Amino acid sequence: MKHFVLTAAVTLIVAMGTGTTAVALNDWFGSGDLLPYAIYSTVFALFAAFASAMVYEGTKGLKVWMAAASAFILGLLFGFLGTFAVALFLGPWMGAMSVPVLQSWCIAAAFTFSAAVLLRRLPFSHRLLMGLVGIACAGVFATVGFQPALSLASGNQHLDVYFYRHVPGDTELDVSEAIQDLDASDIDLLRQTGLRGKLESRGRFASNNTEWPRAKAILVFTSPSVDRSLLPQPKRCTIAYVQEGGGFRHVPQDAPTFKRAMRIEPGPRGLNFVVEHASGAQSGADLDP
């Protein structure tokens, strides 16, 4: 019984610590979600305690370090399955949670599953302490690399979109307003469009909930009249989209893109710009070309 209580308690502590830290690093945005997260994490910790006992029994035939490594991987899998189960129960509300449930629960279960194996199979010694430190370091490493790895696997990215209006002229392209937003490589890309005259900023839009990988889309409007358009999203790169005729040309033309689109379409207050996320969700903003 004491193993069950200890495992559940440690799982809950690690889950709450990981989730709270993530919210704190995001300037406490969504801190109101910590209470429901704590409730669901308590239930998760109880199930994790049962699962940890099963993992311990199932890995007895392995050498202790192989058993600990296997338990760590099984803990990651258990965290994924637990998050999936809650997502099925909560529906769309799960996607609105500001606490990274998947990351926190995977790390919590992985740590407690593997730590339980070491604590029950090794006597108190330097080997045990070193093993626990190693598991903790693996947990920290997994915490740091979890979201980028998940983003790469799912095709998620942080997308920055910049809007500019082109004012024709005979001089070299004036990008003084763009310099405030873009870096040197982006400015070089704008010069490759062959446009002359001046660019006027029309705002910026940021999409998605990951910091890496990142991509940029630079939309240049040459006319206030814009047809409904579907633009493929840049895939971890920067693409300039220049309005031309009834659509947009891409610079560079061979840049990698995703199948999911950025859409320009009529709305109740003019034009809407809509971005399709890797998760299937959408976000957007009003557009004033």
Secondary structure by P-SEA (a helix, b strand, c coil): caaaaaaaaaaaaaaaaaaaaaaaaaccccccaaaaaaaaaaaaaaaaaaaaaaaaaaaccccaaaaaaaaaaaaaaaaaaaaaaaaaaacccccccccaaaaaaaaaaaaaaaaaaaaacccccaaaaaaaaaaaaaaaaaaaaaaaaaaaaacccbbbbbbbbbbbccccccaaaaaacccaaaaaaaaacccccccccccccccccccccbbbbbbbbcccccccccccccccbbbbbbbccccccccccccccccccbbbbbccccbbbbbbccccbbbbbbbcc
